[in-house]
Structure formats: C-alpha cells, structure tokens
Amino acid sequence: MNVETQKVISFIEKHDNQKNALISILQDIQAEFNYLPKEALQSVSKTLELPLIHIIGVATFYRSFSLEPRGEHQATVCMGTACHVRGGPKILEEFERRLEVESGCTTEDGQFTLETVACLGCCAIGPVVVIDDDYHAQTSIRKVESIIKKYRKN
Ligand code: FES
C-alpha cells in the first residue's frame, strides 16, 4: 500500500468507515492533495462499498471539489452583475494574460488555478478578486500584477 493510499484509508478510518461521512472524507482528501485523485476515490469506493459513480457524482456536485489537479493558489474573479459593470471581464482578461491561462484552468507551473464566480456576496466592495481566502476589494487592471506577485513563487 503506498503512502497516498494509507492517507486515504486513515481519513476513512477517522470517520469510522461511515458511508454517511463521504463528504467529510472527500474534504479531507481534497485538503491533502488539493484535488481528488482517481485512485483515492477508488479506495473510498472499495472501502466504503459505495459505487464509484456515486462518489464521482457527489464530487462533481460540490464546487469545492476538483477531479483535476489544482494550482497551489486559487484565483477567483467575480463576474456577478455588480463586479461585471465595474470591469470584472477586463480584470479576468488581465489575469488570463498575466498567468497565461484561461479561466477554469491551472497554470503550467501549477501555481494558480483561475476561475470565475457569479457573486461573492460582497458587491459593495467590487470588483472583487479572491486569492485563496484573501479578498481583494476594488480591484482594477492595474492592481492585477501586484496581486499575482504577492502569491507567485519565482
Ligand atoms: S457581484 Fe461581485 S461580489 Fe457580488
């Protein structure tokens, strides 16, 4: 059994091998690997005796789970109406240009995953960009470079 499988088994055991703890187990796996590796889901399926298709269904239903490897940092640009009218699309373009990646994708160096969201619920401080858990208020095209710099490893 490799180290990754051992980790997955330990997450399942932490939740007493309970089928109804599936979401918590997936959260643990996501936190450990930054995504849900297929082999990990297969281990969960086997150990909990749940069909893999069911687990994948749960994993794809919740936005916080990813079946693809994610970047070290999650960059989310708000495209809700309030942020949109204040320049959200231009800010997204600037992120795409500087990170050389399209929205929904991860940079080649694995540092950033760029995504959009419909509304973050803090429209008054828009346009808003969130990197990991940090909210960047009243963002502009000019601020994009310094925001990226703050997180990027050279
Ligand atoms: S529209 Fe961006 S926070 Fe609501």
Backbone and ligand atoms as CSV (ligand in chain L), in Angstrom:
chain,resi,resn,atom,element,x,y,z
A,1,MET,N,N,0.854,-1.201,0.000
A,1,MET,CA,C,0.000,0.000,0.000
A,1,MET,C,C,0.894,1.256,0.000
A,2,ASN,N,N,0.702,2.144,-0.957
A,2,ASN,CA,C,1.553,3.335,-0.995
A,2,ASN,C,C,1.080,4.385,0.024
A,3,VAL,N,N,1.922,5.411,0.180
A,3,VAL,CA,C,1.654,6.431,1.198
A,3,VAL,C,C,0.313,7.129,0.967
A,4,GLU,N,N,0.023,7.418,-0.309
A,4,GLU,CA,C,-1.235,8.109,-0.616
A,4,GLU,C,C,-2.441,7.269,-0.213
A,5,THR,N,N,-2.376,5.966,-0.528
A,5,THR,CA,C,-3.491,5.093,-0.178
A,5,THR,C,C,-3.632,5.006,1.340
A,6,GLN,N,N,-2.493,4.947,2.026
A,6,GLN,CA,C,-2.534,4.896,3.502
A,6,GLN,C,C,-3.224,6.127,4.068
A,7,LYS,N,N,-2.907,7.278,3.473
A,7,LYS,CA,C,-3.534,8.532,3.926
A,7,LYS,C,C,-5.046,8.447,3.755
A,8,VAL,N,N,-5.451,8.002,2.571
A,8,VAL,CA,C,-6.885,7.918,2.271
A,8,VAL,C,C,-7.570,6.975,3.253
A,9,ILE,N,N,-6.947,5.835,3.504
A,9,ILE,CA,C,-7.517,4.871,4.447
A,9,ILE,C,C,-7.615,5.499,5.851
A,10,SER,N,N,-6.603,6.287,6.223
A,10,SER,CA,C,-6.651,6.914,7.553
A,10,SER,C,C,-7.798,7.935,7.641
A,11,PHE,N,N,-8.080,8.639,6.531
A,11,PHE,CA,C,-9.213,9.581,6.537
A,11,PHE,C,C,-10.529,8.816,6.707
A,12,ILE,N,N,-10.619,7.683,6.033
A,12,ILE,CA,C,-11.859,6.888,6.121
A,12,ILE,C,C,-12.023,6.359,7.552
A,13,GLU,N,N,-10.925,5.870,8.118
A,13,GLU,CA,C,-10.978,5.331,9.489
A,13,GLU,C,C,-11.324,6.415,10.501
A,14,LYS,N,N,-10.800,7.625,10.237
A,14,LYS,CA,C,-11.099,8.762,11.130
A,14,LYS,C,C,-12.619,8.977,11.238
A,15,HIS,N,N,-13.306,8.630,10.167
A,15,HIS,CA,C,-14.764,8.786,10.156
A,15,HIS,C,C,-15.468,7.435,10.356
A,16,ASP,N,N,-14.772,6.530,11.046
A,16,ASP,CA,C,-15.346,5.233,11.416
A,16,ASP,C,C,-15.940,4.445,10.250
A,17,ASN,N,N,-15.323,4.586,9.090
A,17,ASN,CA,C,-15.778,3.848,7.896
A,17,ASN,C,C,-17.271,4.063,7.608
A,18,GLN,N,N,-17.745,5.250,7.951
A,18,GLN,CA,C,-19.172,5.532,7.768
A,18,GLN,C,C,-19.461,6.063,6.365
A,19,LYS,N,N,-20.413,5.416,5.702
A,19,LYS,CA,C,-20.798,5.864,4.358
A,19,LYS,C,C,-21.324,7.303,4.389
A,20,ASN,N,N,-22.053,7.624,5.473
A,20,ASN,CA,C,-22.650,8.970,5.515
A,20,ASN,C,C,-21.628,10.073,5.824
A,21,ALA,N,N,-20.377,9.680,6.008
A,21,ALA,CA,C,-19.322,10.687,6.197
A,21,ALA,C,C,-18.577,10.941,4.882
A,22,LEU,N,N,-19.173,10.496,3.782
A,22,LEU,CA,C,-18.488,10.592,2.491
A,22,LEU,C,C,-17.980,12.007,2.202
A,23,ILE,N,N,-18.826,13.002,2.412
A,23,ILE,CA,C,-18.419,14.372,2.083
A,23,ILE,C,C,-17.224,14.799,2.942
A,24,SER,N,N,-17.262,14.473,4.216
A,24,SER,CA,C,-16.128,14.821,5.095
A,24,SER,C,C,-14.857,14.112,4.648
A,25,ILE,N,N,-14.993,12.875,4.245
A,25,ILE,CA,C,-13.820,12.114,3.773
A,25,ILE,C,C,-13.265,12.775,2.502
A,26,LEU,N,N,-14.171,13.145,1.597
A,26,LEU,CA,C,-13.719,13.809,0.357
A,26,LEU,C,C,-13.064,15.156,0.675
A,27,GLN,N,N,-13.588,15.847,1.672
A,27,GLN,CA,C,-12.978,17.134,2.078
A,27,GLN,C,C,-11.551,16.918,2.576
A,28,ASP,N,N,-11.363,15.850,3.359
A,28,ASP,CA,C,-10.018,15.537,3.860
A,28,ASP,C,C,-9.064,15.225,2.708
A,29,ILE,N,N,-9.559,14.459,1.755
A,29,ILE,CA,C,-8.715,14.084,0.603
A,29,ILE,C,C,-8.376,15.332,-0.214
A,30,GLN,N,N,-9.398,16.164,-0.438
A,30,GLN,CA,C,-9.180,17.400,-1.206
A,30,GLN,C,C,-8.147,18.298,-0.498
A,31,ALA,N,N,-8.248,18.387,0.827
A,31,ALA,CA,C,-7.319,19.226,1.596
A,31,ALA,C,C,-5.897,18.671,1.516
A,32,GLU,N,N,-5.784,17.374,1.498
A,32,GLU,CA,C,-4.453,16.743,1.465
A,32,GLU,C,C,-3.784,16.869,0.096
A,33,PHE,N,N,-4.544,16.576,-0.953
A,33,PHE,CA,C,-3.935,16.506,-2.290
A,33,PHE,C,C,-4.260,17.717,-3.171
A,34,ASN,N,N,-5.131,18.580,-2.684
A,34,ASN,CA,C,-5.556,19.748,-3.453
A,34,ASN,C,C,-6.493,19.379,-4.603
A,35,TYR,N,N,-6.836,18.135,-4.720
A,35,TYR,CA,C,-7.859,17.647,-5.648
A,35,TYR,C,C,-8.192,16.221,-5.241
A,36,LEU,N,N,-9.102,15.598,-5.974
A,36,LEU,CA,C,-9.492,14.230,-5.632
A,36,LEU,C,C,-8.903,13.263,-6.657
A,37,PRO,N,N,-7.750,12.694,-6.351
A,37,PRO,CA,C,-7.162,11.765,-7.321
A,37,PRO,C,C,-8.065,10.542,-7.529
A,38,LYS,N,N,-8.073,10.048,-8.757
A,38,LYS,CA,C,-8.947,8.925,-9.100
A,38,LYS,C,C,-8.666,7.708,-8.203
A,39,GLU,N,N,-7.377,7.446,-7.951
A,39,GLU,CA,C,-7.012,6.272,-7.138
A,39,GLU,C,C,-7.586,6.421,-5.720
A,40,ALA,N,N,-7.621,7.663,-5.222
A,40,ALA,CA,C,-8.167,7.902,-3.883
A,40,ALA,C,C,-9.668,7.590,-3.875
A,41,LEU,N,N,-10.361,8.006,-4.934
A,41,LEU,CA,C,-11.803,7.737,-4.996
A,41,LEU,C,C,-12.063,6.236,-5.124
A,42,GLN,N,N,-11.168,5.552,-5.820
A,42,GLN,CA,C,-11.319,4.097,-5.936
A,42,GLN,C,C,-11.141,3.422,-4.569
A,43,SER,N,N,-10.200,3.942,-3.781
A,43,SER,CA,C,-10.000,3.383,-2.433
A,43,SER,C,C,-11.233,3.624,-1.569
A,44,VAL,N,N,-11.793,4.813,-1.680
A,44,VAL,CA,C,-13.002,5.140,-0.903
A,44,VAL,C,C,-14.138,4.210,-1.327
A,45,SER,N,N,-14.272,4.044,-2.631
A,45,SER,CA,C,-15.327,3.184,-3.175
A,45,SER,C,C,-15.211,1.760,-2.626
A,46,LYS,N,N,-14.000,1.242,-2.679
A,46,LYS,CA,C,-13.757,-0.135,-2.233
A,46,LYS,C,C,-13.992,-0.278,-0.726
A,47,THR,N,N,-13.433,0.651,0.031
A,47,THR,CA,C,-13.507,0.525,1.490
A,47,THR,C,C,-14.926,0.742,2.013
A,48,LEU,N,N,-15.603,1.729,1.464
A,48,LEU,CA,C,-16.965,2.013,1.961
A,48,LEU,C,C,-18.041,1.195,1.242
A,49,GLU,N,N,-17.584,0.435,0.232
A,49,GLU,CA,C,-18.520,-0.349,-0.591
A,49,GLU,C,C,-19.605,0.534,-1.181
A,50,LEU,N,N,-19.136,1.634,-1.755
A,50,LEU,CA,C,-20.037,2.558,-2.455
A,50,LEU,C,C,-19.644,2.560,-3.931
A,51,PRO,N,N,-20.613,2.588,-4.838
A,51,PRO,CA,C,-20.239,2.610,-6.256
A,51,PRO,C,C,-19.421,3.865,-6.586
A,52,LEU,N,N,-18.371,3.677,-7.388
A,52,LEU,CA,C,-17.505,4.801,-7.770
A,52,LEU,C,C,-18.318,5.909,-8.440
A,53,ILE,N,N,-19.295,5.531,-9.217
A,53,ILE,CA,C,-20.119,6.511,-9.942
A,53,ILE,C,C,-20.865,7.433,-8.961
A,54,HIS,N,N,-21.266,6.867,-7.835
A,54,HIS,CA,C,-21.945,7.656,-6.795
A,54,HIS,C,C,-20.964,8.682,-6.201
A,55,ILE,N,N,-19.756,8.247,-5.926
A,55,ILE,CA,C,-18.738,9.128,-5.326
A,55,ILE,C,C,-18.379,10.247,-6.301
A,56,ILE,N,N,-18.222,9.896,-7.558
A,56,ILE,CA,C,-17.907,10.915,-8.569
A,56,ILE,C,C,-19.074,11.903,-8.695
A,57,GLY,N,N,-20.288,11.383,-8.587
A,57,GLY,CA,C,-21.473,12.252,-8.634
A,57,GLY,C,C,-21.445,13.291,-7.517
A,58,VAL,N,N,-21.098,12.850,-6.322
A,58,VAL,CA,C,-21.004,13.767,-5.177
A,58,VAL,C,C,-19.862,14.769,-5.413
A,59,ALA,N,N,-18.735,14.240,-5.889
A,59,ALA,CA,C,-17.551,15.082,-6.090
A,59,ALA,C,C,-17.802,16.167,-7.142
A,60,THR,N,N,-18.587,15.851,-8.150
A,60,THR,CA,C,-18.825,16.853,-9.197
A,60,THR,C,C,-19.970,17.806,-8.826
A,61,PHE,N,N,-20.787,17.418,-7.862
A,61,PHE,CA,C,-21.911,18.280,-7.454
A,61,PHE,C,C,-21.414,19.508,-6.683
A,62,TYR,N,N,-20.419,19.291,-5.838
A,62,TYR,CA,C,-19.936,20.388,-4.998
A,62,TYR,C,C,-18.753,21.100,-5.652
A,63,ARG,N,N,-18.883,22.412,-5.740
A,63,ARG,CA,C,-17.871,23.239,-6.380
A,63,ARG,C,C,-16.514,23.184,-5.679
A,64,SER,N,N,-16.541,22.899,-4.380
A,64,SER,CA,C,-15.271,22.912,-3.647
A,64,SER,C,C,-14.383,21.696,-3.967
A,65,PHE,N,N,-14.974,20.692,-4.633
A,65,PHE,CA,C,-14.170,19.519,-5.001
A,65,PHE,C,C,-13.679,19.645,-6.439
A,66,SER,N,N,-12.512,19.085,-6.674
A,66,SER,CA,C,-11.993,19.088,-8.039
A,66,SER,C,C,-11.448,17.712,-8.380
A,67,LEU,N,N,-11.775,17.255,-9.574
A,67,LEU,CA,C,-11.260,15.962,-10.027
A,67,LEU,C,C,-9.945,16.144,-10.789
A,68,GLU,N,N,-9.599,17.395,-11.037
A,68,GLU,CA,C,-8.338,17.706,-11.726
A,68,GLU,C,C,-7.376,18.327,-10.724
A,69,PRO,N,N,-6.077,18.131,-10.924
A,69,PRO,CA,C,-5.120,18.786,-10.027
A,69,PRO,C,C,-5.315,20.303,-10.068
A,70,ARG,N,N,-5.289,20.922,-8.920
A,70,ARG,CA,C,-5.476,22.371,-8.844
A,70,ARG,C,C,-4.148,23.031,-8.519
A,71,GLY,N,N,-4.118,24.332,-8.813
A,71,GLY,CA,C,-2.926,25.090,-8.504
A,71,GLY,C,C,-2.769,25.267,-7.005
A,72,GLU,N,N,-1.572,25.669,-6.639
A,72,GLU,CA,C,-1.287,25.932,-5.236
A,72,GLU,C,C,-2.185,27.052,-4.717
A,73,HIS,N,N,-2.464,28.019,-5.594
A,73,HIS,CA,C,-3.344,29.129,-5.235
A,73,HIS,C,C,-4.569,29.146,-6.140
A,74,GLN,N,N,-5.684,29.447,-5.511
A,74,GLN,CA,C,-6.949,29.528,-6.230
A,74,GLN,C,C,-7.265,30.998,-6.455
A,75,ALA,N,N,-7.281,31.448,-7.712
A,75,ALA,CA,C,-7.614,32.841,-8.024
A,75,ALA,C,C,-9.020,32.884,-8.600
A,76,THR,N,N,-9.911,33.581,-7.915
A,76,THR,CA,C,-11.303,33.640,-8.351
A,76,THR,C,C,-11.697,35.077,-8.642
A,77,VAL,N,N,-12.135,35.315,-9.863
A,77,VAL,CA,C,-12.549,36.658,-10.265
A,77,VAL,C,C,-14.073,36.690,-10.298
A,78,CYS,N,N,-14.648,37.641,-9.592
A,78,CYS,CA,C,-16.107,37.730,-9.545
A,78,CYS,C,C,-16.643,38.313,-10.839
A,79,MET,N,N,-17.626,37.628,-11.423
A,79,MET,CA,C,-18.250,38.090,-12.656
A,79,MET,C,C,-19.738,38.354,-12.434
A,80,GLY,N,N,-20.127,38.530,-11.188
A,80,GLY,CA,C,-21.512,38.882,-10.898
A,80,GLY,C,C,-21.830,40.252,-11.473
A,81,THR,N,N,-23.088,40.610,-11.515
A,81,THR,CA,C,-23.507,41.849,-12.184
A,81,THR,C,C,-22.771,43.077,-11.668
A,82,ALA,N,N,-22.720,43.245,-10.360
A,82,ALA,CA,C,-22.095,44.449,-9.793
A,82,ALA,C,C,-20.615,44.530,-10.152
A,83,CYS,N,N,-19.925,43.410,-10.076
A,83,CYS,CA,C,-18.496,43.397,-10.420
A,83,CYS,C,C,-18.306,43.492,-11.929
A,84,HIS,N,N,-19.241,42.909,-12.672
A,84,HIS,CA,C,-19.175,42.932,-14.135
A,84,HIS,C,C,-19.217,44.365,-14.653
A,85,VAL,N,N,-20.149,45.154,-14.138
A,85,VAL,CA,C,-20.273,46.535,-14.639
A,85,VAL,C,C,-19.095,47.413,-14.199
A,86,ARG,N,N,-18.387,46.974,-13.201
A,86,ARG,CA,C,-17.220,47.762,-12.750
A,86,ARG,C,C,-15.900,47.227,-13.332
A,87,GLY,N,N,-16.005,46.370,-14.304
A,87,GLY,CA,C,-14.779,45.961,-15.010
A,87,GLY,C,C,-14.325,44.537,-14.782
A,88,GLY,N,N,-15.159,43.711,-14.192
A,88,GLY,CA,C,-14.794,42.315,-13.939
A,88,GLY,C,C,-14.207,41.597,-15.157
A,89,PRO,N,N,-14.859,41.707,-16.342
A,89,PRO,CA,C,-14.333,40.983,-17.506
A,89,PRO,C,C,-12.922,41.422,-17.893
A,90,LYS,N,N,-12.646,42.724,-17.783
A,90,LYS,CA,C,-11.295,43.222,-18.125
A,90,LYS,C,C,-10.266,42.705,-17.110
A,91,ILE,N,N,-10.682,42.625,-15.869
A,91,ILE,CA,C,-9.786,42.119,-14.827
A,91,ILE,C,C,-9.489,40.638,-15.079
A,92,LEU,N,N,-10.518,39.910,-15.450
A,92,LEU,CA,C,-10.318,38.490,-15.774
A,92,LEU,C,C,-9.342,38.353,-16.941
A,93,GLU,N,N,-9.541,39.165,-17.979
A,93,GLU,CA,C,-8.634,39.128,-19.148
A,93,GLU,C,C,-7.190,39.376,-18.724
A,94,GLU,N,N,-7.025,40.331,-17.803
A,94,GLU,CA,C,-5.677,40.662,-17.337
A,94,GLU,C,C,-5.060,39.488,-16.574
A,95,PHE,N,N,-5.847,38.821,-15.764
A,95,PHE,CA,C,-5.353,37.620,-15.075
A,95,PHE,C,C,-4.982,36.551,-16.099
A,96,GLU,N,N,-5.853,36.360,-17.091
A,96,GLU,CA,C,-5.578,35.334,-18.106
A,96,GLU,C,C,-4.287,35.658,-18.854
A,97,ARG,N,N,-4.106,36.938,-19.164
A,97,ARG,CA,C,-2.922,37.361,-19.915
A,97,ARG,C,C,-1.658,37.170,-19.070
A,98,ARG,N,N,-1.707,37.621,-17.831
A,98,ARG,CA,C,-0.507,37.547,-16.991
A,98,ARG,C,C,-0.183,36.130,-16.530
A,99,LEU,N,N,-1.201,35.342,-16.290
A,99,LEU,CA,C,-0.956,33.958,-15.850
A,99,LEU,C,C,-0.800,32.993,-17.031
A,100,GLU,N,N,-1.136,33.510,-18.227
A,100,GLU,CA,C,-1.071,32.693,-19.446
A,100,GLU,C,C,-1.915,31.429,-19.295
A,101,VAL,N,N,-3.119,31.640,-18.864
A,101,VAL,CA,C,-4.031,30.513,-18.669
A,101,VAL,C,C,-5.461,31.014,-18.851
A,102,GLU,N,N,-6.315,30.144,-19.347
A,102,GLU,CA,C,-7.714,30.533,-19.486
A,102,GLU,C,C,-8.470,30.246,-18.193
A,103,SER,N,N,-9.560,30.961,-18.038
A,103,SER,CA,C,-10.408,30.728,-16.877
A,103,SER,C,C,-10.825,29.258,-16.831
A,104,GLY,N,N,-10.773,28.673,-15.649
A,104,GLY,CA,C,-11.140,27.266,-15.494
A,104,GLY,C,C,-9.930,26.342,-15.555
A,105,CYS,N,N,-8.757,26.929,-15.820
A,105,CYS,CA,C,-7.559,26.091,-15.989
A,105,CYS,C,C,-6.486,26.430,-14.951
A,106,THR,N,N,-5.478,25.570,-14.912
A,106,THR,CA,C,-4.362,25.731,-13.982
A,106,THR,C,C,-3.103,26.067,-14.765
A,107,THR,N,N,-2.305,26.960,-14.222
A,107,THR,CA,C,-1.071,27.357,-14.908
A,107,THR,C,C,-0.126,26.161,-15.034
A,108,GLU,N,N,0.719,26.223,-16.042
A,108,GLU,CA,C,1.633,25.101,-16.296
A,108,GLU,C,C,2.531,24.797,-15.108
A,109,ASP,N,N,2.927,25.849,-14.382
A,109,ASP,CA,C,3.813,25.630,-13.236
A,109,ASP,C,C,3.051,25.184,-11.985
A,110,GLY,N,N,1.735,25.041,-12.117
A,110,GLY,CA,C,0.934,24.534,-11.006
A,110,GLY,C,C,0.736,25.522,-9.867
A,111,GLN,N,N,1.050,26.787,-10.119
A,111,GLN,CA,C,0.925,27.758,-9.021
A,111,GLN,C,C,-0.486,28.319,-8.857
A,112,PHE,N,N,-1.205,28.502,-9.980
A,112,PHE,CA,C,-2.531,29.129,-9.886
A,112,PHE,C,C,-3.587,28.358,-10.681
A,113,THR,N,N,-4.765,28.288,-10.099
A,113,THR,CA,C,-5.946,27.876,-10.857
A,113,THR,C,C,-6.819,29.113,-10.930
A,114,LEU,N,N,-7.221,29.465,-12.145
A,114,LEU,CA,C,-8.025,30.674,-12.351
A,114,LEU,C,C,-9.481,30.283,-12.589
A,115,GLU,N,N,-10.373,30.931,-11.842
A,115,GLU,CA,C,-11.790,30.623,-12.004
A,115,GLU,C,C,-12.626,31.882,-11.873
A,116,THR,N,N,-13.875,31.783,-12.253
A,116,THR,CA,C,-14.794,32.901,-12.045
A,116,THR,C,C,-15.924,32.428,-11.132
A,117,VAL,N,N,-16.618,33.392,-10.586
A,117,VAL,CA,C,-17.752,33.057,-9.728
A,117,VAL,C,C,-18.859,34.063,-10.033
A,118,ALA,N,N,-20.107,33.670,-9.793
A,118,ALA,CA,C,-21.228,34.540,-10.156
A,118,ALA,C,C,-21.384,35.725,-9.205
A,119,CYS,N,N,-21.199,35.542,-7.937
A,119,CYS,CA,C,-21.257,36.653,-6.978
A,119,CYS,C,C,-20.698,36.149,-5.663
A,120,LEU,N,N,-19.878,36.973,-5.043
A,120,LEU,CA,C,-19.261,36.567,-3.773
A,120,LEU,C,C,-20.019,37.117,-2.579
A,121,GLY,N,N,-21.065,37.854,-2.862
A,121,GLY,CA,C,-21.897,38.376,-1.774
A,121,GLY,C,C,-21.333,39.611,-1.100
A,122,CYS,N,N,-20.376,40.256,-1.735
A,122,CYS,CA,C,-19.832,41.494,-1.163
A,122,CYS,C,C,-19.721,42.543,-2.275
A,123,CYS,N,N,-20.842,42.716,-2.970
A,123,CYS,CA,C,-20.896,43.554,-4.178
A,123,CYS,C,C,-20.418,44.985,-3.928
A,124,ALA,N,N,-20.636,45.514,-2.718
A,124,ALA,CA,C,-20.292,46.910,-2.426
A,124,ALA,C,C,-18.801,47.189,-2.559
A,125,ILE,N,N,-17.982,46.140,-2.426
A,125,ILE,CA,C,-16.527,46.369,-2.499
A,125,ILE,C,C,-15.945,45.900,-3.834
A,126,GLY,N,N,-16.826,45.674,-4.811
A,126,GLY,CA,C,-16.390,45.189,-6.118
A,126,GLY,C,C,-15.644,46.237,-6.905
A,127,PRO,N,N,-14.982,45.796,-7.942
A,127,PRO,CA,C,-14.832,44.408,-8.362
A,127,PRO,C,C,-13.926,43.623,-7.406
A,128,VAL,N,N,-14.343,42.394,-7.152
A,128,VAL,CA,C,-13.658,41.584,-6.148
A,128,VAL,C,C,-12.920,40.410,-6.794
A,129,VAL,N,N,-11.729,40.178,-6.279
A,129,VAL,CA,C,-10.937,39.008,-6.659
A,129,VAL,C,C,-10.560,38.318,-5.354
A,130,VAL,N,N,-10.694,37.008,-5.322
A,130,VAL,CA,C,-10.292,36.268,-4.123
A,130,VAL,C,C,-9.142,35.349,-4.486
A,131,ILE,N,N,-8.060,35.467,-3.734
A,131,ILE,CA,C,-6.953,34.512,-3.903
A,131,ILE,C,C,-6.936,33.695,-2.616
A,132,ASP,N,N,-7.155,32.412,-2.778
A,132,ASP,CA,C,-7.307,31.508,-1.632
A,132,ASP,C,C,-8.414,32.072,-0.735
A,133,ASP,N,N,-8.076,32.545,0.480
A,133,ASP,CA,C,-9.139,33.118,1.327
A,133,ASP,C,C,-9.010,34.627,1.453
A,134,ASP,N,N,-8.133,35.235,0.673
A,134,ASP,CA,C,-7.930,36.690,0.776
A,134,ASP,C,C,-8.799,37.433,-0.232
A,135,TYR,N,N,-9.595,38.357,0.265
A,135,TYR,CA,C,-10.456,39.161,-0.606
A,135,TYR,C,C,-9.715,40.428,-1.016
A,136,HIS,N,N,-9.662,40.680,-2.301
A,136,HIS,CA,C,-9.052,41.911,-2.810
A,136,HIS,C,C,-10.179,42.778,-3.341
A,137,ALA,N,N,-10.428,43.866,-2.612
A,137,ALA,CA,C,-11.553,44.736,-2.949
A,137,ALA,C,C,-11.160,45.784,-3.979
A,138,GLN,N,N,-12.166,46.309,-4.645
A,138,GLN,CA,C,-11.977,47.384,-5.635
A,138,GLN,C,C,-10.751,47.145,-6.508
A,139,THR,N,N,-10.724,45.974,-7.047
A,139,THR,CA,C,-9.599,45.600,-7.912
A,139,THR,C,C,-9.694,46.362,-9.234
A,140,SER,N,N,-8.545,46.574,-9.833
A,140,SER,CA,C,-8.518,47.187,-11.164
A,140,SER,C,C,-7.477,46.446,-11.987
A,141,ILE,N,N,-7.466,46.722,-13.288
A,141,ILE,CA,C,-6.483,46.065,-14.161
A,141,ILE,C,C,-5.081,46.337,-13.630
A,142,ARG,N,N,-4.863,47.554,-13.189
A,142,ARG,CA,C,-3.525,47.938,-12.722
A,142,ARG,C,C,-3.078,47.181,-11.460
A,143,LYS,N,N,-4.044,46.737,-10.673
A,143,LYS,CA,C,-3.675,46.030,-9.430
A,143,LYS,C,C,-3.360,44.546,-9.646
A,144,VAL,N,N,-3.733,44.037,-10.811
A,144,VAL,CA,C,-3.617,42.588,-11.040
A,144,VAL,C,C,-2.176,42.101,-10.865
A,145,GLU,N,N,-1.233,42.826,-11.449
A,145,GLU,CA,C,0.167,42.400,-11.375
A,145,GLU,C,C,0.636,42.266,-9.916
A,146,SER,N,N,0.333,43.279,-9.111
A,146,SER,CA,C,0.813,43.226,-7.720
A,146,SER,C,C,0.087,42.146,-6.923
A,147,ILE,N,N,-1.151,41.890,-7.254
A,147,ILE,CA,C,-1.876,40.810,-6.563
A,147,ILE,C,C,-1.189,39.475,-6.869
A,148,ILE,N,N,-0.904,39.239,-8.139
A,148,ILE,CA,C,-0.263,37.970,-8.528
A,148,ILE,C,C,1.102,37.849,-7.844
A,149,LYS,N,N,1.848,38.938,-7.853
A,149,LYS,CA,C,3.213,38.943,-7.270
A,149,LYS,C,C,3.212,38.490,-5.809
A,150,LYS,N,N,2.179,38.893,-5.110
A,150,LYS,CA,C,2.073,38.577,-3.697
A,150,LYS,C,C,2.089,37.067,-3.437
A,151,TYR,N,N,1.607,36.289,-4.380
A,151,TYR,CA,C,1.453,34.847,-4.179
A,151,TYR,C,C,2.422,34.003,-5.000
A,152,ARG,N,N,2.929,34.612,-6.080
A,152,ARG,CA,C,3.737,33.816,-7.014
A,152,ARG,C,C,5.124,33.527,-6.460
A,153,LYS,N,N,5.528,32.279,-6.613
A,153,LYS,CA,C,6.901,31.893,-6.245
A,153,LYS,C,C,7.725,32.000,-7.508
A,154,ASN,N,N,8.936,32.533,-7.407
A,154,ASN,CA,C,9.737,32.685,-8.628
A,154,ASN,C,C,10.485,31.410,-8.981
L,1,FES,S1,S,-21.188,40.776,-7.989
L,1,FES,FE1,FE,-19.172,40.544,-7.274
L,1,FES,S2,S,-19.469,40.321,-5.154
L,1,FES,FE2,FE,-21.475,40.439,-5.906
